[in-house]
């Protein structure tokens, strides 16, 4: 019996509490294996649960706050036009997964200004790299088409020592979306340290978050 089949997937971040998830079949571990769930369940986002990825109530005992921090990276969509297309980027929601800088360093250039060179590679290579961005911070437009979103089934991947990578357009309720941010894919903080909750801002790297898996 499919316990989740009667509801469409949805995620609701509880104030100062977990992510309340309903109707989701594909909750996957970092190896892509399905984690058994019920029709509704709660995912930890304070980073302290002893039953990760599920909530065990620790948020209430450690004083977890789900508020955004004033010192967070500003919400600002930047566009980098080139001869054939334009790359779009919002640093405020970048999870720093490194798929862009590792995958196409000719375009996404660490420690250089501007850090994006839209003419550094062929458009097909740029589009493919942008589609691997888990946070939705990157986009690429060419010839009237914007690349980034894909047709995928609803899914949440529990990344190793990192955020929840959501794909397939799972609705996220009562949140402030960043400018130009994707609704099809995004990353949610689960270490508790993001300054831009509920979205990941890469703070798991700063605190050496270890999910114990």
TIGU-99969 format. One record per residue (C-alpha): residue number from 1; x, y, z; residue in one letter. Coordinates in steps of 0.5 Angstrom, whole numbers, always signed. Layout:
N
NODE    i     px     py     pz  aa
NODE  NUM      X      Y      Z   A
...
END
This chain:
213
NODE    i     px     py     pz  aa
NODE    1     +0     +0     +0   X
NODE    2     +3     +7     -2   X
NODE    3     +2    +11     +4   X
NODE    4     +3    +18     +0   X
NODE    5     -1    +17     -6   X
NODE    6     -7    +21     -3   X
NODE    7     -3    +27     -3   X
NODE    8     +1    +32     -7   X
NODE    9     +8    +33     -4   X
NODE   10     +9    +39     +0   X
NODE   11    +14    +42     +5   X
NODE   12    +12    +47    +10   X
NODE   13    +18    +50    +15   X
NODE   14    +15    +50    +22   X
NODE   15    +17    +56    +26   X
NODE   16    +23    +55    +30   X
NODE   17    +22    +47    +28   X
NODE   18    +23    +42    +23   X
NODE   19    +20    +41    +16   X
NODE   20    +14    +38    +15   X
NODE   21    +13    +34     +9   X
NODE   22     +7    +31     +6   X
NODE   23     +6    +26     +0   X
NODE   24    +13    +25     -1   X
NODE   25    +15    +18     -4   X
NODE   26    +22    +20     -6   X
NODE   27    +26    +21     +0   X
NODE   28    +33    +19     -2   X
NODE   29    +40    +18     +2   X
NODE   30    +46    +21     +0   X
NODE   31    +47    +14     -4   X
NODE   32    +41    +15     -8   X
NODE   33    +37    +10     -4   X
NODE   34    +30    +11     -2   X
NODE   35    +29    +12     +6   X
NODE   36    +22     +9     +9   X
NODE   37    +17    +15    +10   X
NODE   38    +10    +15    +12   X
NODE   39     +5    +20     +9   X
NODE   40     +7    +26    +13   X
NODE   41    +14    +26    +17   X
NODE   42    +18    +32    +20   X
NODE   43    +25    +33    +18   X
NODE   44    +31    +36    +22   X
NODE   45    +33    +43    +20   X
NODE   46    +37    +45    +27   X
NODE   47    +42    +40    +26   X
NODE   48    +42    +37    +33   X
NODE   49    +37    +31    +32   X
NODE   50    +40    +24    +34   X
NODE   51    +35    +21    +29   X
NODE   52    +37    +25    +22   X
NODE   53    +35    +26    +18   X
NODE   54    +28    +26    +22   X
NODE   55    +27    +31    +27   X
NODE   56    +27    +28    +35   X
NODE   57    +25    +35    +38   X
NODE   58    +32    +37    +39   X
NODE   59    +30    +44    +36   X
NODE   60    +26    +46    +42   X
NODE   61    +32    +44    +47   X
NODE   62    +37    +48    +44   X
NODE   63    +33    +54    +42   X
NODE   64    +33    +54    +35   X
NODE   65    +31    +60    +31   X
NODE   66    +29    +60    +24   X
NODE   67    +30    +67    +23   X
NODE   68    +34    +70    +17   X
NODE   69    +40    +73    +20   X
NODE   70    +41    +81    +18   X
NODE   71    +49    +79    +16   X
NODE   72    +46    +74    +10   X
NODE   73    +49    +75     +3   X
NODE   74    +44    +80     +0   X
NODE   75    +38    +78     -5   X
NODE   76    +41    +80    -11   X
NODE   77    +40    +77    -18   X
NODE   78    +46    +79    -23   X
NODE   79    +46    +78    -30   X
NODE   80    +53    +77    -34   X
NODE   81    +51    +78    -42   X
NODE   82    +56    +74    -47   X
NODE   83    +56    +74    -54   X
NODE   84    +51    +68    -55   X
NODE   85    +47    +68    -48   X
NODE   86    +47    +71    -41   X
NODE   87    +49    +67    -34   X
NODE   88    +44    +69    -28   X
NODE   89    +46    +68    -21   X
NODE   90    +44    +70    -14   X
NODE   91    +49    +69     -9   X
NODE   92    +44    +70     -3   X
NODE   93    +42    +62     -5   X
NODE   94    +48    +59     -7   X
NODE   95    +49    +53     -3   X
NODE   96    +57    +52     -5   X
NODE   97    +56    +45     -8   X
NODE   98    +62    +47    -13   X
NODE   99    +59    +44    -19   X
NODE  100    +60    +50    -23   X
NODE  101    +67    +52    -21   X
NODE  102    +69    +44    -21   X
NODE  103    +65    +43    -27   X
NODE  104    +66    +49    -32   X
NODE  105    +72    +53    -29   X
NODE  106    +73    +57    -35   X
NODE  107    +66    +60    -34   X
NODE  108    +65    +60    -27   X
NODE  109    +72    +62    -24   X
NODE  110    +74    +62    -17   X
NODE  111    +78    +69    -14   X
NODE  112    +77    +72    -21   X
NODE  113    +73    +79    -23   X
NODE  114    +68    +78    -26   X
NODE  115    +67    +71    -23   X
NODE  116    +63    +69    -29   X
NODE  117    +65    +69    -36   X
NODE  118    +59    +67    -40   X
NODE  119    +64    +67    -47   X
NODE  120    +69    +62    -43   X
NODE  121    +65    +56    -46   X
NODE  122    +60    +53    -51   X
NODE  123    +53    +55    -50   X
NODE  124    +51    +47    -49   X
NODE  125    +57    +46    -44   X
NODE  126    +54    +52    -40   X
NODE  127    +47    +50    -40   X
NODE  128    +49    +43    -38   X
NODE  129    +53    +46    -32   X
NODE  130    +47    +50    -30   X
NODE  131    +43    +45    -30   X
NODE  132    +47    +41    -24   X
NODE  133    +46    +47    -20   X
NODE  134    +42    +44    -14   X
NODE  135    +40    +51    -11   X
NODE  136    +37    +54    -16   X
NODE  137    +42    +60    -16   X
NODE  138    +44    +60    -23   X
NODE  139    +40    +60    -29   X
NODE  140    +42    +61    -37   X
NODE  141    +38    +64    -42   X
NODE  142    +40    +64    -50   X
NODE  143    +35    +65    -56   X
NODE  144    +29    +66    -51   X
NODE  145    +30    +60    -47   X
NODE  146    +32    +59    -40   X
NODE  147    +36    +53    -38   X
NODE  148    +36    +51    -30   X
NODE  149    +29    +48    -29   X
NODE  150    +28    +40    -31   X
NODE  151    +22    +36    -32   X
NODE  152    +23    +31    -26   X
NODE  153    +19    +27    -21   X
NODE  154    +18    +30    -14   X
NODE  155    +24    +28     -9   X
NODE  156    +28    +30     -3   X
NODE  157    +36    +28     -3   X
NODE  158    +39    +28     +4   X
NODE  159    +46    +30     +2   X
NODE  160    +52    +28     +5   X
NODE  161    +54    +33    +11   X
NODE  162    +50    +38     +7   X
NODE  163    +43    +41     +5   X
NODE  164    +36    +37     +3   X
NODE  165    +37    +38     -5   X
NODE  166    +29    +38     -7   X
NODE  167    +28    +37    -14   X
NODE  168    +21    +36    -18   X
NODE  169    +18    +43    -16   X
NODE  170    +16    +41     -9   X
NODE  171    +12    +47     -6   X
NODE  172    +15    +50     -1   X
NODE  173    +10    +54     +4   X
NODE  174    +10    +61     +7   X
NODE  175    +17    +63     +5   X
NODE  176    +21    +69     +2   X
NODE  177    +24    +67     -5   X
NODE  178    +30    +70     -7   X
NODE  179    +30    +74    -14   X
NODE  180    +30    +69    -20   X
NODE  181    +30    +63    -15   X
NODE  182    +28    +57    -18   X
NODE  183    +22    +53    -16   X
NODE  184    +23    +47    -19   X
NODE  185    +30    +46    -15   X
NODE  186    +32    +49     -9   X
NODE  187    +37    +47     -3   X
NODE  188    +34    +47     +5   X
NODE  189    +39    +48    +11   X
NODE  190    +39    +42    +15   X
NODE  191    +45    +44    +19   X
NODE  192    +42    +50    +23   X
NODE  193    +47    +55    +21   X
NODE  194    +45    +58    +15   X
NODE  195    +44    +66    +15   X
NODE  196    +38    +65    +10   X
NODE  197    +34    +60    +13   X
NODE  198    +30    +56    +10   X
NODE  199    +35    +56     +4   X
NODE  200    +42    +53     +5   X
NODE  201    +48    +59     +4   X
NODE  202    +54    +54     +5   X
NODE  203    +54    +55    +12   X
NODE  204    +55    +47    +13   X
NODE  205    +62    +48    +11   X
NODE  206    +64    +53    +16   X
NODE  207    +61    +49    +22   X
NODE  208    +64    +43    +19   X
NODE  209    +57    +40    +20   X
NODE  210    +57    +32    +20   X
NODE  211    +51    +28    +20   X
NODE  212    +54    +22    +22   X
NODE  213    +52    +18    +16   X
END
